[in-house]
């Protein structure tokens, strides 16, 4: 089943807040709206895009969402359909449209840490229905009590 598109940062913020509310979590949002050093060269001083089309581009909007509870989760939403979801200090690059499903998977228990003996390694795996599993390496220094409880 295809996910509903999240065409803007604000729509993604609303979707994350709704998913967090469904799981009984509070969200604190910080918005970065405007043309700053991050967008130098993408938007000209007159508001025209770097492509020279002369049309006024949309004002860049980024957001940082901090979600209360265990595990510690932050979501950084960027302008161009990009997002970084950090779970217990492990960062995942997730498409913006998949962020609510990713969070639902974490809170629903579709996450585990795979430990290998040789070569020694740990990987945090988040299984999102309809997507390939998201995997990130975990160092032994990053193992929090929550992550250690997910080891297989």
C-alpha angles and dihedrals in degrees: 000000000000118000120240110259118251101210097180140034090246092054089051090050090053091048093050091047091051092049091047091050090051088057095042097253131138122228126207113197129199115191127204107196125172145041111305138149091292090068099040108143095016094078122031125226091259092054094256117131121252087252089073095235090137093223119126109256123220115269110259113252125190127171138196114206120194113195120203123229138040125344099041106239133181127178122202112196118198132195102254103057091280129130138174116208114194116200114186090336093311110120123214126189104223128174109250093242090057098049097094091048090047091053091046089054092051093049093042093056099253089134133092142162116239114208123198124197098204117058089016110238144134127214127192108218124193114190112208113187110243094018135079111264115271112233132187131172117249122204119215088247090060095054106117121186089261092053093044089055090059096057120131 
